Structures are given as structure tokens and as C-alpha cells.
Amino acid sequence: MVVSLLSLPALAGDIDFVCADGNPVVGLPGLAVNCVAQPPLDGAYDDVVWLFGDGEVATGLAVSHTYEDVGQYSVAVTLAGWTPDDPEDVETPALKRHGLITVCGEPAPEFTYEGVGGLDVVLLNRTPPEPRCISRIQWDLYEGKSQGGSALMTLDTWDPELTLPDKGVYTVVLTVGGLAGTNAAALEIDARYGLPDELTNGPLPFAGCDSSGSGRAAALGWAPLLLLAARRRRR
């Protein structure tokens, strides 16, 4: 891991601190962080108080803390029993760095799609965004209801727009990878009779990552209209 110490020496009336594992610090559950405070030089104090953003508190000039739960945390430091050299300086030195610590969990890919005219489709990524934890986004479009064979196209933007080759059934797979691993979600697009927005204003189909790491399509509220359209065409 690259360690970045972006802290400056404390000035009169200021307090600063460094968490030497990196700034910002990113890791997996069980992430251990070592921090050192730099109190101001123009006063006296009883102790340095640390708040780690997960409900835990510690005291001391140099402290260590372990983050067990996935999330993003802010770290704050202040001084207990602060007595400034200047009696008119009544403010206790304190500093809070927002979002300093990120503990990454397994990615949970989720997405839906929207027809925007003809065979043009926008894939709407609903994966919880965490740039520090996610390093890979990949969309693969397959012909038919399976994910076998070669993908018709592969995209790597967050909300890509694509044009389906023709009317028919397709499968889209979203793969999300990062520090904590890789998961995928899949969704079937039935464009045999037009895309969902051309038929109904009902709910769009939705794909989310299940516990096995593969996706499942759900909420196909427009399916009855597809059947109705098919029956009318046979008459």
C-alpha cells in the first residue's frame, strides 16, 4: 500500500494528526489504523481524545484502532483539559477529517435499463458507488437467454447506452470488481415486440446480485402487455 502523509506540522492554536497507513486509508474489515496527533505549542492539556467514527473513543498522543465493519468513517481529535497560554483564546483545538477511513465490502451489482427509442437502451447502474472500493465495471451483452459464447459487445462506463443489433431476446451481465472481490448480476432484455417503455409506464425489470454472486431478473411488470401484443399480431 502506498502511504501518503499529507499532514503539516501543527502551528500555534492548531491541532493536526496523521494516520500513517495512508490518507485516505482504504482496506478490508479488520483494517488496523495507526494515528499520531500533533497538538498546538501554545498551551497545556491533559490528554488527546480520539473519535473514530464507529462509536469508539481512545486517548493518547499515538493510538491504534481496528475497523471491523464495512463503511466510511470520519476521524476527529481534540484536547481534554486544554489551557491556552493566551487567556483570551477560549476555543479548544479540534480537527475532524471526513471520510478518512473506508472499509470495503464485497461489491453488490444492481442495475435496470430504459429504452430511449427504437432499439437504443440505457443501462442504469444501481450499484452502491464507492470509488475507493470499486476498480472495475464491465457490461457484457449476449444474444438469447444464456451467458454462453462470446459477448456481442462489452462496455466499461457506469451508465452506458447501447443499440441492440435487432429485435429479440438478450442477456446483459454487469460485473463489478474491487478490493473485496468480484460479483455479477444478469438481466434479460426481451425486445421482440419493442422495449418496455414503448409498451407501458409500469416498473422496469431489475437485476441485483444474489448471495451466490450471480444476478436474477425480477419485476417484469410489462410481460402481460407483451402477451397481448403477440395475440393481436396473430389475428
BELKAFEN-V48574 format. One line per field, one symbol per residue. ss: DSSP state (H for helix, E for strand, - for the rest). A space follows every 10 residues. Layout:
ss=???
//
This chain:
ss=---------- -----EEEE- ----EEEE-- EEEEEEEE-- --EE--EEEE E-----EEE- -EEEEEE--- EEEEEEEEEE --EE------ ---EEEEEEE EEEE-----E EEEEEEE--E EEEEE----- ---EEEEEEE EEE------- --EEE----- EEE-----EE EEEEEEEE-- EEEEEEEEEE -----HHH-- -----EEEE- ----EEEE-- --HHHHHHHH HHHH-
//
